[in-house]
Protein backbone atom coordinates (compact mmCIF):
# COMPACT_ATOMS: atom_id res chain seq x y z
CA UNK A 1 0.00 0.00 0.00
CA UNK A 2 2.89 2.36 0.80
CA UNK A 3 4.49 1.57 -2.57
CA UNK A 4 1.26 2.32 -4.48
CA UNK A 5 0.92 5.69 -2.78
CA UNK A 6 4.52 6.45 -3.59
CA UNK A 7 3.95 5.66 -7.31
CA UNK A 8 0.80 7.81 -7.39
CA UNK A 9 2.74 10.82 -6.08
CA UNK A 10 5.47 10.34 -8.64
CA UNK A 11 2.97 10.01 -11.50
CA UNK A 12 1.57 13.47 -10.77
CA UNK A 13 4.90 14.99 -11.75
CA UNK A 14 5.84 14.59 -15.39
CA UNK A 15 9.05 12.80 -16.01
CA UNK A 16 9.28 11.39 -12.52
CA UNK A 17 8.55 7.84 -13.67
CA UNK A 18 11.00 8.08 -16.56
CA UNK A 19 13.69 9.23 -14.21
CA UNK A 20 12.82 6.49 -11.75
CA UNK A 21 13.18 3.70 -14.33
CA UNK A 22 16.60 4.76 -15.51
CA UNK A 23 19.00 1.92 -14.92
CA UNK A 24 21.74 3.81 -13.00
CA UNK A 25 19.21 5.22 -10.53
CA UNK A 26 17.58 1.86 -9.98
CA UNK A 27 20.88 0.13 -9.44
CA UNK A 28 21.87 2.60 -6.77
CA UNK A 29 18.62 2.99 -4.95
CA UNK A 30 16.25 0.10 -5.56
CA UNK A 31 16.58 -3.51 -6.62
CA UNK A 32 14.34 -4.51 -9.46
CA UNK A 33 12.16 -6.63 -7.27
CA UNK A 34 11.25 -3.81 -4.90
CA UNK A 35 8.95 -2.17 -7.42
CA UNK A 36 6.66 -5.10 -7.72
CA UNK A 37 3.12 -4.03 -6.99
CA UNK A 38 1.98 -7.53 -6.44
CA UNK A 39 2.84 -9.82 -3.60
CA UNK A 40 2.85 -13.57 -3.39
CA UNK A 41 0.44 -14.80 -0.80
CA UNK A 42 1.57 -17.94 0.97
CA UNK A 43 -1.16 -19.88 2.73
CA UNK A 44 -1.19 -23.21 4.41
CA UNK A 45 -3.65 -25.80 3.42
CA UNK A 46 -6.63 -25.54 5.62
CA UNK A 47 -6.70 -28.40 8.07
CA UNK A 48 -9.88 -30.34 8.02
CA UNK A 49 -12.03 -30.59 11.12
CA UNK A 50 -11.73 -34.02 12.71
CA UNK A 51 -15.39 -33.93 13.60
CA UNK A 52 -16.30 -33.83 9.89
CA UNK A 53 -15.11 -37.44 9.58
CA UNK A 54 -17.55 -38.62 12.24
CA UNK A 55 -20.80 -40.23 11.17
CA UNK A 56 -23.03 -37.23 11.79
CA UNK A 57 -26.29 -39.11 11.79
CA UNK A 58 -25.15 -41.92 14.06
CA UNK A 59 -23.57 -39.65 16.64
CA UNK A 60 -25.72 -36.58 16.00
CA UNK A 61 -26.46 -35.81 19.66
CA UNK A 62 -22.89 -36.41 20.80
CA UNK A 63 -21.35 -34.26 18.07
CA UNK A 64 -23.85 -31.52 18.74
CA UNK A 65 -23.10 -31.49 22.47
CA UNK A 66 -19.35 -31.41 21.89
CA UNK A 67 -19.32 -28.73 19.21
CA UNK A 68 -22.00 -26.53 20.77
CA UNK A 69 -20.48 -25.89 24.25
CA UNK A 70 -17.13 -24.35 25.02
CA UNK A 71 -17.47 -25.06 28.74
CA UNK A 72 -19.17 -27.77 30.74
CA UNK A 73 -22.83 -27.25 31.42
CA UNK A 74 -22.49 -29.00 34.77
CA UNK A 75 -22.55 -27.03 37.98
CA UNK A 76 -21.80 -28.14 41.55
CA UNK A 77 -25.55 -28.39 42.12
CA UNK A 78 -26.11 -30.71 39.13
CA UNK A 79 -23.13 -32.87 40.14
CA UNK A 80 -24.60 -33.29 43.63
CA UNK A 81 -27.96 -34.19 42.11
CA UNK A 82 -26.34 -36.87 39.95
CA UNK A 83 -24.42 -38.24 42.94
CA UNK A 84 -27.62 -38.41 44.97
CA UNK A 85 -29.37 -40.33 42.19
CA UNK A 86 -26.48 -42.75 41.68
CA UNK A 87 -25.17 -43.26 45.21
CA UNK A 88 -27.82 -41.84 47.51
CA UNK A 89 -27.45 -38.94 49.97
CA UNK A 90 -23.96 -38.46 51.45
CA UNK A 91 -23.41 -40.01 54.89
CA UNK A 92 -21.80 -38.21 57.80
CA UNK A 93 -18.01 -38.51 57.88
CA UNK A 94 -16.59 -40.44 60.79
CA UNK A 95 -12.96 -39.84 61.69
CA UNK A 96 -10.91 -43.04 62.12
CA UNK A 97 -10.25 -44.13 65.68
CA UNK A 98 -6.63 -43.66 66.62
CA UNK A 99 -4.65 -46.33 68.42
CA UNK A 100 -4.08 -44.02 71.36
CA UNK A 101 -7.84 -43.63 71.95
CA UNK A 102 -8.43 -47.34 72.53
CA UNK A 103 -10.75 -48.12 75.40
CA UNK A 104 -8.95 -49.80 78.28
CA UNK A 105 -10.53 -52.74 80.06
CA UNK A 106 -9.03 -51.65 83.37
CA UNK A 107 -7.98 -48.01 83.07
CA UNK A 108 -6.23 -46.54 86.10
CA UNK A 109 -5.01 -42.93 86.27
CA UNK A 110 -1.29 -42.17 86.51
CA UNK A 111 -1.86 -39.95 89.55
CA UNK A 112 -3.59 -41.57 92.52
CA UNK A 113 -6.49 -39.27 93.54
CA UNK A 114 -7.08 -41.12 96.82
CA UNK A 115 -3.48 -41.22 98.01
CA UNK A 116 -2.86 -39.27 101.18
CA UNK A 117 0.35 -37.25 101.19
CA UNK A 118 1.91 -37.13 104.65
CA UNK A 119 3.84 -34.07 105.85
CA UNK A 120 7.62 -34.28 105.54
CA UNK A 121 9.28 -35.78 108.62
CA UNK A 122 12.66 -34.91 110.13
CA UNK A 123 14.40 -37.92 108.57
CA UNK A 124 12.90 -37.33 105.13
CA UNK A 125 16.36 -36.53 103.74
CA UNK A 126 17.24 -40.25 103.95
CA UNK A 127 16.41 -41.94 100.62
CA UNK A 128 13.90 -44.78 100.74
CA UNK A 129 15.28 -48.18 99.77
CA UNK A 130 12.74 -51.01 99.82
CA UNK A 131 13.80 -54.52 98.87
CA UNK A 132 12.07 -56.09 95.88
CA UNK A 133 9.97 -58.96 97.17
CA UNK A 134 9.61 -62.10 95.08
CA UNK A 135 5.95 -62.58 94.20
CA UNK A 136 3.90 -63.94 91.33
CA UNK A 137 3.43 -60.42 90.00
CA UNK A 138 5.30 -59.80 86.71
CA UNK A 139 8.02 -57.16 86.54
CA UNK A 140 7.93 -54.13 84.24
CA UNK A 141 10.97 -55.47 82.36
CA UNK A 142 9.34 -58.85 81.76
CA UNK A 143 6.09 -57.30 80.54
CA UNK A 144 7.90 -55.10 78.02
CA UNK A 145 10.04 -57.99 76.78
CA UNK A 146 7.02 -60.25 76.31
CA UNK A 147 5.06 -57.62 74.34
CA UNK A 148 7.66 -56.46 71.83
CA UNK A 149 6.31 -55.65 68.39
CA UNK A 150 7.33 -57.85 65.42
CA UNK A 151 9.48 -54.98 64.12
CA UNK A 152 11.29 -54.65 67.46
CA UNK A 153 11.89 -58.41 67.58
CA UNK A 154 13.24 -58.37 64.02
CA UNK A 155 15.79 -55.61 64.67
CA UNK A 156 16.81 -57.09 68.00
CA UNK A 157 17.39 -60.52 66.46
CA UNK A 158 19.28 -59.01 63.52
CA UNK A 159 21.57 -57.12 65.90
CA UNK A 160 22.14 -60.31 67.91
CA UNK A 161 23.05 -62.35 64.82
CA UNK A 162 25.40 -59.62 63.61
CA UNK A 163 27.22 -59.57 66.97
CA UNK A 164 27.49 -63.37 67.01
CA UNK A 165 29.05 -63.30 63.53
CA UNK A 166 31.65 -60.78 64.71
CA UNK A 167 32.37 -62.13 68.22
CA UNK A 168 31.23 -65.73 68.05
CA UNK A 169 28.63 -67.26 70.35
CA UNK A 170 30.90 -67.38 73.41
CA UNK A 171 32.26 -63.94 72.68
CA UNK A 172 28.73 -62.51 72.46
CA UNK A 173 27.79 -64.09 75.80
CA UNK A 174 30.90 -62.54 77.37
CA UNK A 175 30.05 -59.18 75.79
CA UNK A 176 26.50 -59.11 77.22
CA UNK A 177 27.78 -60.28 80.60
CA UNK A 178 30.24 -57.37 80.71
CA UNK A 179 27.50 -54.93 79.75
CA UNK A 180 25.31 -56.03 82.67
CA UNK A 181 28.29 -55.90 85.02
CA UNK A 182 29.20 -52.36 83.95
CA UNK A 183 25.59 -51.30 84.43
CA UNK A 184 25.49 -52.70 87.95
CA UNK A 185 28.80 -51.05 88.87
CA UNK A 186 27.60 -47.74 87.41
CA UNK A 187 24.40 -47.83 89.48
CA UNK A 188 26.33 -48.76 92.62
CA UNK A 189 28.75 -45.87 92.09
CA UNK A 190 25.86 -43.43 91.66
CA UNK A 191 24.21 -44.73 94.82
CA UNK A 192 27.44 -44.15 96.75
CA UNK A 193 27.64 -40.60 95.42
CA UNK A 194 24.06 -39.76 96.45
CA UNK A 195 24.46 -41.28 99.91
CA UNK A 196 27.77 -39.62 100.73
CA UNK A 197 27.16 -36.33 98.86
CA UNK A 198 30.78 -35.44 99.56
CA UNK A 199 32.57 -37.53 96.96
CA UNK A 200 32.68 -35.80 93.58
CA UNK A 201 31.70 -37.86 90.56
CA UNK A 202 35.09 -37.39 88.90
CA UNK A 203 36.91 -38.89 91.90
CA UNK A 204 34.42 -41.71 92.50
CA UNK A 205 35.44 -44.74 90.46
CA UNK A 206 38.69 -43.21 89.24
CA UNK A 207 40.76 -45.68 87.19
CA UNK A 208 37.71 -47.91 87.21
CA UNK A 209 35.54 -49.42 84.48
CA UNK A 210 32.80 -46.92 85.30
CA UNK A 211 35.02 -43.83 85.38
CA UNK A 212 33.90 -42.82 81.88
CA UNK A 213 30.21 -43.19 82.74
CA UNK A 214 30.59 -41.07 85.89
CA UNK A 215 32.44 -38.39 83.97
CA UNK A 216 29.67 -38.51 81.36
CA UNK A 217 26.87 -37.74 83.87
CA UNK A 218 28.79 -35.18 85.92
CA UNK A 219 26.93 -32.21 84.42
CA UNK A 220 23.56 -33.93 85.04
CA UNK A 221 24.35 -34.62 88.71
CA UNK A 222 24.72 -30.87 89.28
CA UNK A 223 20.97 -30.45 88.54
CA UNK A 224 19.81 -33.27 90.86
CA UNK A 225 18.78 -32.65 94.48
CA UNK A 226 16.56 -34.01 97.28
CA UNK A 227 16.97 -37.71 96.53
CA UNK A 228 13.91 -39.56 97.90
CA UNK A 229 14.52 -43.16 96.77
CA UNK A 230 17.46 -45.26 95.51
CA UNK A 231 17.33 -48.73 93.99
CA UNK A 232 13.96 -49.23 95.62
CA UNK A 233 11.25 -51.77 94.83
CA UNK A 234 7.78 -50.57 93.82
CA UNK A 235 4.55 -52.38 93.04
CA UNK A 236 1.20 -51.26 91.67
CA UNK A 237 -1.45 -52.43 94.11
CA UNK A 238 -4.30 -52.22 91.58
CA UNK A 239 -2.69 -53.36 88.33
CA UNK A 240 -0.49 -55.97 90.04
CA UNK A 241 3.00 -55.46 88.62
CA UNK A 242 6.32 -54.53 90.22
CA UNK A 243 9.71 -53.07 89.41
CA UNK A 244 12.97 -51.66 90.74
CA UNK A 245 13.35 -47.88 90.50
CA UNK A 246 16.86 -46.50 90.00
CA UNK A 247 16.27 -43.14 91.63
CA UNK A 248 13.58 -40.65 92.64
CA UNK A 249 14.87 -37.11 93.04
CA UNK A 250 14.36 -33.54 91.92
CA UNK A 251 15.81 -32.56 88.56
CA UNK A 252 15.90 -28.79 88.16
CA UNK A 253 13.20 -28.49 90.80
CA UNK A 254 10.85 -31.17 89.38
CA UNK A 255 10.40 -34.46 91.25
CA UNK A 256 11.19 -37.25 88.76
CA UNK A 257 11.63 -40.96 88.45
CA UNK A 258 15.20 -41.13 87.11
CA UNK A 259 16.38 -44.05 85.01
CA UNK A 260 20.12 -44.36 84.37
CA UNK A 261 21.11 -46.00 81.09
CA UNK A 262 24.49 -46.84 79.56
CA UNK A 263 25.09 -46.88 75.82
CA UNK A 264 27.94 -47.25 73.35
CA UNK A 265 26.07 -45.26 70.70
CA UNK A 266 24.78 -41.68 71.06
CA UNK A 267 21.08 -41.34 71.87
CA UNK A 268 20.37 -37.61 71.58
CA UNK A 269 16.59 -37.96 71.25
CA UNK A 270 13.96 -39.58 73.46
CA UNK A 271 12.79 -41.80 70.60
CA UNK A 272 16.28 -43.36 70.54
CA UNK A 273 15.61 -44.88 73.97
CA UNK A 274 12.95 -47.27 72.58
CA UNK A 275 10.75 -48.62 75.45
CA UNK A 276 12.54 -46.79 78.26
CA UNK A 277 9.86 -44.03 78.47
CA UNK A 278 7.20 -46.72 78.99
CA UNK A 279 9.32 -48.20 81.77
CA UNK A 280 9.62 -44.82 83.50
CA UNK A 281 5.86 -44.20 83.18
CA UNK A 282 5.19 -47.65 84.67
CA UNK A 283 7.43 -46.85 87.66
CA UNK A 284 5.73 -43.48 88.18
CA UNK A 285 2.30 -45.11 88.25
CA UNK A 286 3.54 -47.82 90.64
CA UNK A 287 5.00 -45.29 93.08
CA UNK A 288 1.80 -43.23 93.05
CA UNK A 289 -0.25 -46.35 93.92
CA UNK A 290 2.24 -47.85 96.39
CA UNK A 291 1.45 -47.23 100.07
CA UNK A 292 5.16 -47.45 100.95
CA UNK A 293 5.78 -44.04 99.40
CA UNK A 294 4.31 -40.91 100.95
CA UNK A 295 4.70 -38.80 97.81
CA UNK A 296 3.56 -38.77 94.19
CA UNK A 297 5.60 -38.22 91.04
CA UNK A 298 4.49 -36.51 87.83
CA UNK A 299 7.70 -36.29 85.77
CA UNK A 300 10.41 -38.61 84.49
CA UNK A 301 14.04 -38.40 83.43
CA UNK A 302 16.11 -40.81 81.31
CA UNK A 303 19.86 -40.21 81.45
CA UNK A 304 21.99 -41.95 78.80
CA UNK A 305 25.65 -42.17 79.90
CA UNK A 306 28.61 -43.02 77.64
CA UNK A 307 31.69 -45.07 78.47
CA UNK A 308 34.04 -42.74 76.61
CA UNK A 309 33.09 -39.89 78.96
CA UNK A 310 31.25 -37.76 76.39
CA UNK A 311 28.43 -35.67 77.95
CA UNK A 312 25.36 -37.74 78.77
CA UNK A 313 21.99 -36.98 77.18
CA UNK A 314 19.25 -36.22 79.75
CA UNK A 315 15.72 -36.70 78.39
CA UNK A 316 13.13 -34.95 80.55
CA UNK A 317 9.51 -36.15 80.46
CA UNK A 318 6.94 -33.56 81.56
CA UNK A 319 3.53 -34.56 83.05
CA UNK A 320 1.75 -34.54 79.68
CA UNK A 321 4.39 -36.73 78.07
CA UNK A 322 4.34 -39.10 81.05
CA UNK A 323 0.55 -39.48 80.68
CA UNK A 324 0.94 -40.32 76.99
CA UNK A 325 3.46 -43.05 77.74
CA UNK A 326 1.34 -44.25 80.67
CA UNK A 327 -1.55 -44.93 78.27
CA UNK A 328 0.81 -46.85 75.97
CA UNK A 329 2.08 -48.81 78.96
CA UNK A 330 -1.48 -49.79 79.91
CA UNK A 331 -1.98 -51.24 76.42
CA UNK A 332 1.21 -53.29 76.73
CA UNK A 333 0.14 -54.45 80.18
CA UNK A 334 -3.27 -55.57 78.90
CA UNK A 335 -1.59 -57.38 76.01
CA UNK A 336 0.64 -59.24 78.44
CA UNK A 337 -2.25 -60.15 80.73
CA UNK A 338 -4.30 -61.47 77.79
CA UNK A 339 -1.40 -63.74 76.73
CA UNK A 340 -0.90 -65.05 80.24
C-alpha positions as CSV (number, residue, x, y, z in Angstrom):
1,X,0.0,0.0,0.0
2,X,2.9,2.4,0.8
3,X,4.5,1.6,-2.6
4,X,1.3,2.3,-4.5
5,X,0.9,5.7,-2.8
6,X,4.5,6.4,-3.6
7,X,4.0,5.7,-7.3
8,X,0.8,7.8,-7.4
9,X,2.7,10.8,-6.1
10,X,5.5,10.3,-8.6
11,X,3.0,10.0,-11.5
12,X,1.6,13.5,-10.8
13,X,4.9,15.0,-11.7
14,X,5.8,14.6,-15.4
15,X,9.1,12.8,-16.0
16,X,9.3,11.4,-12.5
17,X,8.6,7.8,-13.7
18,X,11.0,8.1,-16.6
19,X,13.7,9.2,-14.2
20,X,12.8,6.5,-11.7
21,X,13.2,3.7,-14.3
22,X,16.6,4.8,-15.5
23,X,19.0,1.9,-14.9
24,X,21.7,3.8,-13.0
25,X,19.2,5.2,-10.5
26,X,17.6,1.9,-10.0
27,X,20.9,0.1,-9.4
28,X,21.9,2.6,-6.8
29,X,18.6,3.0,-4.9
30,X,16.2,0.1,-5.6
31,X,16.6,-3.5,-6.6
32,X,14.3,-4.5,-9.5
33,X,12.2,-6.6,-7.3
34,X,11.3,-3.8,-4.9
35,X,8.9,-2.2,-7.4
36,X,6.7,-5.1,-7.7
37,X,3.1,-4.0,-7.0
38,X,2.0,-7.5,-6.4
39,X,2.8,-9.8,-3.6
40,X,2.9,-13.6,-3.4
41,X,0.4,-14.8,-0.8
42,X,1.6,-17.9,1.0
43,X,-1.2,-19.9,2.7
44,X,-1.2,-23.2,4.4
45,X,-3.6,-25.8,3.4
46,X,-6.6,-25.5,5.6
47,X,-6.7,-28.4,8.1
48,X,-9.9,-30.3,8.0
49,X,-12.0,-30.6,11.1
50,X,-11.7,-34.0,12.7
51,X,-15.4,-33.9,13.6
52,X,-16.3,-33.8,9.9
53,X,-15.1,-37.4,9.6
54,X,-17.6,-38.6,12.2
55,X,-20.8,-40.2,11.2
56,X,-23.0,-37.2,11.8
57,X,-26.3,-39.1,11.8
58,X,-25.2,-41.9,14.1
59,X,-23.6,-39.6,16.6
60,X,-25.7,-36.6,16.0
61,X,-26.5,-35.8,19.7
62,X,-22.9,-36.4,20.8
63,X,-21.3,-34.3,18.1
64,X,-23.9,-31.5,18.7
65,X,-23.1,-31.5,22.5
66,X,-19.3,-31.4,21.9
67,X,-19.3,-28.7,19.2
68,X,-22.0,-26.5,20.8
69,X,-20.5,-25.9,24.3
70,X,-17.1,-24.4,25.0
71,X,-17.5,-25.1,28.7
72,X,-19.2,-27.8,30.7
73,X,-22.8,-27.3,31.4
74,X,-22.5,-29.0,34.8
75,X,-22.5,-27.0,38.0
76,X,-21.8,-28.1,41.6
77,X,-25.6,-28.4,42.1
78,X,-26.1,-30.7,39.1
79,X,-23.1,-32.9,40.1
80,X,-24.6,-33.3,43.6
81,X,-28.0,-34.2,42.1
82,X,-26.3,-36.9,39.9
83,X,-24.4,-38.2,42.9
84,X,-27.6,-38.4,45.0
85,X,-29.4,-40.3,42.2
86,X,-26.5,-42.7,41.7
87,X,-25.2,-43.3,45.2
88,X,-27.8,-41.8,47.5
89,X,-27.4,-38.9,50.0
90,X,-24.0,-38.5,51.4
91,X,-23.4,-40.0,54.9
92,X,-21.8,-38.2,57.8
93,X,-18.0,-38.5,57.9
94,X,-16.6,-40.4,60.8
95,X,-13.0,-39.8,61.7
96,X,-10.9,-43.0,62.1
97,X,-10.3,-44.1,65.7
98,X,-6.6,-43.7,66.6
99,X,-4.6,-46.3,68.4
100,X,-4.1,-44.0,71.4
101,X,-7.8,-43.6,72.0
102,X,-8.4,-47.3,72.5
103,X,-10.8,-48.1,75.4
104,X,-9.0,-49.8,78.3
105,X,-10.5,-52.7,80.1
106,X,-9.0,-51.6,83.4
107,X,-8.0,-48.0,83.1
108,X,-6.2,-46.5,86.1
109,X,-5.0,-42.9,86.3
110,X,-1.3,-42.2,86.5
111,X,-1.9,-39.9,89.6
112,X,-3.6,-41.6,92.5
113,X,-6.5,-39.3,93.5
114,X,-7.1,-41.1,96.8
115,X,-3.5,-41.2,98.0
116,X,-2.9,-39.3,101.2
117,X,0.4,-37.3,101.2
118,X,1.9,-37.1,104.6
119,X,3.8,-34.1,105.8
120,X,7.6,-34.3,105.5
121,X,9.3,-35.8,108.6
122,X,12.7,-34.9,110.1
123,X,14.4,-37.9,108.6
124,X,12.9,-37.3,105.1
125,X,16.4,-36.5,103.7
126,X,17.2,-40.3,104.0
127,X,16.4,-41.9,100.6
128,X,13.9,-44.8,100.7
129,X,15.3,-48.2,99.8
130,X,12.7,-51.0,99.8
131,X,13.8,-54.5,98.9
132,X,12.1,-56.1,95.9
133,X,10.0,-59.0,97.2
134,X,9.6,-62.1,95.1
135,X,6.0,-62.6,94.2
136,X,3.9,-63.9,91.3
137,X,3.4,-60.4,90.0
138,X,5.3,-59.8,86.7
139,X,8.0,-57.2,86.5
140,X,7.9,-54.1,84.2
141,X,11.0,-55.5,82.4
142,X,9.3,-58.8,81.8
143,X,6.1,-57.3,80.5
144,X,7.9,-55.1,78.0
145,X,10.0,-58.0,76.8
146,X,7.0,-60.3,76.3
147,X,5.1,-57.6,74.3
148,X,7.7,-56.5,71.8
149,X,6.3,-55.6,68.4
150,X,7.3,-57.9,65.4
151,X,9.5,-55.0,64.1
152,X,11.3,-54.7,67.5
153,X,11.9,-58.4,67.6
154,X,13.2,-58.4,64.0
155,X,15.8,-55.6,64.7
156,X,16.8,-57.1,68.0
157,X,17.4,-60.5,66.5
158,X,19.3,-59.0,63.5
159,X,21.6,-57.1,65.9
160,X,22.1,-60.3,67.9
161,X,23.1,-62.4,64.8
162,X,25.4,-59.6,63.6
163,X,27.2,-59.6,67.0
164,X,27.5,-63.4,67.0
165,X,29.0,-63.3,63.5
166,X,31.7,-60.8,64.7
167,X,32.4,-62.1,68.2
168,X,31.2,-65.7,68.0
169,X,28.6,-67.3,70.3
170,X,30.9,-67.4,73.4
171,X,32.3,-63.9,72.7
172,X,28.7,-62.5,72.5
173,X,27.8,-64.1,75.8
174,X,30.9,-62.5,77.4
175,X,30.0,-59.2,75.8
176,X,26.5,-59.1,77.2
177,X,27.8,-60.3,80.6
178,X,30.2,-57.4,80.7
179,X,27.5,-54.9,79.8
180,X,25.3,-56.0,82.7
181,X,28.3,-55.9,85.0
182,X,29.2,-52.4,83.9
183,X,25.6,-51.3,84.4
184,X,25.5,-52.7,88.0
185,X,28.8,-51.0,88.9
186,X,27.6,-47.7,87.4
187,X,24.4,-47.8,89.5
188,X,26.3,-48.8,92.6
189,X,28.7,-45.9,92.1
190,X,25.9,-43.4,91.7
191,X,24.2,-44.7,94.8
192,X,27.4,-44.1,96.8
193,X,27.6,-40.6,95.4
194,X,24.1,-39.8,96.5
195,X,24.5,-41.3,99.9
196,X,27.8,-39.6,100.7
197,X,27.2,-36.3,98.9
198,X,30.8,-35.4,99.6
199,X,32.6,-37.5,97.0
200,X,32.7,-35.8,93.6
201,X,31.7,-37.9,90.6
202,X,35.1,-37.4,88.9
203,X,36.9,-38.9,91.9
204,X,34.4,-41.7,92.5
205,X,35.4,-44.7,90.5
206,X,38.7,-43.2,89.2
207,X,40.8,-45.7,87.2
208,X,37.7,-47.9,87.2
209,X,35.5,-49.4,84.5
210,X,32.8,-46.9,85.3
211,X,35.0,-43.8,85.4
212,X,33.9,-42.8,81.9
213,X,30.2,-43.2,82.7
214,X,30.6,-41.1,85.9
215,X,32.4,-38.4,84.0
216,X,29.7,-38.5,81.4
217,X,26.9,-37.7,83.9
218,X,28.8,-35.2,85.9
219,X,26.9,-32.2,84.4
220,X,23.6,-33.9,85.0
221,X,24.3,-34.6,88.7
222,X,24.7,-30.9,89.3
223,X,21.0,-30.5,88.5
224,X,19.8,-33.3,90.9
225,X,18.8,-32.7,94.5
226,X,16.6,-34.0,97.3
227,X,17.0,-37.7,96.5
228,X,13.9,-39.6,97.9
229,X,14.5,-43.2,96.8
230,X,17.5,-45.3,95.5
231,X,17.3,-48.7,94.0
232,X,14.0,-49.2,95.6
233,X,11.2,-51.8,94.8
234,X,7.8,-50.6,93.8
235,X,4.5,-52.4,93.0
236,X,1.2,-51.3,91.7
237,X,-1.4,-52.4,94.1
238,X,-4.3,-52.2,91.6
239,X,-2.7,-53.4,88.3
240,X,-0.5,-56.0,90.0
241,X,3.0,-55.5,88.6
242,X,6.3,-54.5,90.2
243,X,9.7,-53.1,89.4
244,X,13.0,-51.7,90.7
245,X,13.3,-47.9,90.5
246,X,16.9,-46.5,90.0
247,X,16.3,-43.1,91.6
248,X,13.6,-40.7,92.6
249,X,14.9,-37.1,93.0
250,X,14.4,-33.5,91.9
251,X,15.8,-32.6,88.6
252,X,15.9,-28.8,88.2
253,X,13.2,-28.5,90.8
254,X,10.8,-31.2,89.4
255,X,10.4,-34.5,91.3
256,X,11.2,-37.2,88.8
257,X,11.6,-41.0,88.5
258,X,15.2,-41.1,87.1
259,X,16.4,-44.0,85.0
260,X,20.1,-44.4,84.4
261,X,21.1,-46.0,81.1
262,X,24.5,-46.8,79.6
263,X,25.1,-46.9,75.8
264,X,27.9,-47.2,73.3
265,X,26.1,-45.3,70.7
266,X,24.8,-41.7,71.1
267,X,21.1,-41.3,71.9
268,X,20.4,-37.6,71.6
269,X,16.6,-38.0,71.3
270,X,14.0,-39.6,73.5
271,X,12.8,-41.8,70.6
272,X,16.3,-43.4,70.5
273,X,15.6,-44.9,74.0
274,X,12.9,-47.3,72.6
275,X,10.7,-48.6,75.4
276,X,12.5,-46.8,78.3
277,X,9.9,-44.0,78.5
278,X,7.2,-46.7,79.0
279,X,9.3,-48.2,81.8
280,X,9.6,-44.8,83.5
281,X,5.9,-44.2,83.2
282,X,5.2,-47.6,84.7
283,X,7.4,-46.8,87.7
284,X,5.7,-43.5,88.2
285,X,2.3,-45.1,88.2
286,X,3.5,-47.8,90.6
287,X,5.0,-45.3,93.1
288,X,1.8,-43.2,93.1
289,X,-0.2,-46.3,93.9
290,X,2.2,-47.8,96.4
291,X,1.5,-47.2,100.1
292,X,5.2,-47.5,100.9
293,X,5.8,-44.0,99.4
294,X,4.3,-40.9,100.9
295,X,4.7,-38.8,97.8
296,X,3.6,-38.8,94.2
297,X,5.6,-38.2,91.0
298,X,4.5,-36.5,87.8
299,X,7.7,-36.3,85.8
300,X,10.4,-38.6,84.5
301,X,14.0,-38.4,83.4
302,X,16.1,-40.8,81.3
303,X,19.9,-40.2,81.4
304,X,22.0,-42.0,78.8
305,X,25.7,-42.2,79.9
306,X,28.6,-43.0,77.6
307,X,31.7,-45.1,78.5
308,X,34.0,-42.7,76.6
309,X,33.1,-39.9,79.0
310,X,31.2,-37.8,76.4
311,X,28.4,-35.7,78.0
312,X,25.4,-37.7,78.8
313,X,22.0,-37.0,77.2
314,X,19.3,-36.2,79.7
315,X,15.7,-36.7,78.4
316,X,13.1,-34.9,80.5
317,X,9.5,-36.1,80.5
318,X,6.9,-33.6,81.6
319,X,3.5,-34.6,83.0
320,X,1.8,-34.5,79.7
321,X,4.4,-36.7,78.1
322,X,4.3,-39.1,81.0
323,X,0.6,-39.5,80.7
324,X,0.9,-40.3,77.0
325,X,3.5,-43.1,77.7
326,X,1.3,-44.2,80.7
327,X,-1.5,-44.9,78.3
328,X,0.8,-46.8,76.0
329,X,2.1,-48.8,79.0
330,X,-1.5,-49.8,79.9
331,X,-2.0,-51.2,76.4
332,X,1.2,-53.3,76.7
333,X,0.1,-54.5,80.2
334,X,-3.3,-55.6,78.9
335,X,-1.6,-57.4,76.0
336,X,0.6,-59.2,78.4
337,X,-2.3,-60.2,80.7
338,X,-4.3,-61.5,77.8
339,X,-1.4,-63.7,76.7
340,X,-0.9,-65.0,80.2
